[in-house]
Amino acid sequence: MAKVSNWQLGRDMEYPYAADRPKKQFTMIMDTNKCIACQSCTIACKSTWTWGKGQEYMLWNNIETKPYGFYPTGWDVNILELLGEQEWDGDVYSGETIFEAAPEGERVLGWAPAEEDWSHPNIGEDEPTGNAADTTYIPDNPHSMMWMYYLQRICNHCTYPACVAACPRQAIYKRPEDGIVLVYQTRCRGYQECLTACPYKKTMFNLETRVSEKCIGCYPKLEQGLQTQCTTSCIGRLRLTNYLSAPDEIDPRKPADFLVHIRKIALPIYPQLGLEPNVYYIPPVHVPTKYLTQMFGPGVEQAVEMYRNAKDDPELLGLLMLFGATERIMHAWDVTGVVARAYDEEGAEIVAVPLREPTFVRPFEFATEVAGEPMTGYRHNT
């Protein structure tokens, strides 16, 4: 095992291979507060990438309701139970990762879903948890007793992927140009070690071709400067496809760097597992802190507070308003006056969005003519 630096853990950790961090890393940022689980992203991904034989059950992108939704069933609770107690000492993780806790003779601590575990992608959908009071609606805070939220999931294209670590054929690799994790299918022999190892269960097995498949980050679109299918189809404008700089090369003008490294409002999912996942989440504001801390690590309270006050923070509000405003990848952004602007790789402006939409109030009465005679008209709404 090599020693590698995992900035999400605040320490070095063990990993089978030496660190080889790309100059820029494909990343996606999800604002969980905006999701309505319409599944537009799921359908866009499904109809683009997994419509063939053997892919019928595959959802490279899925939306699940937490805390009772899973695809596959129990994907996170199973690995958390296997890993045991996970302790943080401030911002430093003091427990073991799935690499450090691997059984003797194995590289990764993992488990393999049964075939039926993939059969219920909408299990737990819209099921809340908690105890209702006398009424299910509490005017001052409707979520204070019962809660649920929607979690958007794709492959995390991890910096230290468990699938890469576990594959005996070295058939899975990270692209050096953008860190996207891909399966070299002509090398794959269908051992499914990657499926067992991935704690997020985003590597899947094609029963027809007998090889593994997974989310490819829509790299053909990325190579044209475009955001992913799931991002551009999202009607809630909650996703941002971007590139994250290495931790020692942070640029605050880059959207992902600003949200992840500068403001730290976007947090990784289950960072304690040790993979340094590259999909980040703005946590839901109405969910108990204890639950969110287990899922997104320390920093949840500050992230929630920052999001609640975004309306008074033009810089943060401007960037959030740029989510979904363009199909093209934003390489830089700024806020000048009351307008947020995004720029391409060459520095040319690609979109501008006002922080506040202008309001126009029309008078209830207005002058008009009917058959040449002056009349007073009345509007049904203003």
Protein Blocks (a to p, Z undefined) as FASTA:
>chain_A
ZZdddfknopacddfbdcdddfbdcdddddfklpgolommmmmmmmmmmmcghilmpcfb
acdddfkbccdehklmmmmmmnopaddehjacfbdcfklmpcehiabdcddddfklmmmm
mgoihiaedjddfbfbdfklmklmbccdddddddekiabdfklmmmmnlpaccdfklopa
cddfklpgolommmmmmmnlpaccdfklopacddehlmmmmmnopacfklmmpmnlpacc
dddddfklccfkbmklmmmmmnomaccehklnonopabdcdddfkbcfklmmmmnoghkl
mmmmmmmmmmmmmklmmmmmmgopafbdcfbdcdehjaccdddfkopafbdcdfbdcddd
ddfbdcddeehiacddddfbZZ
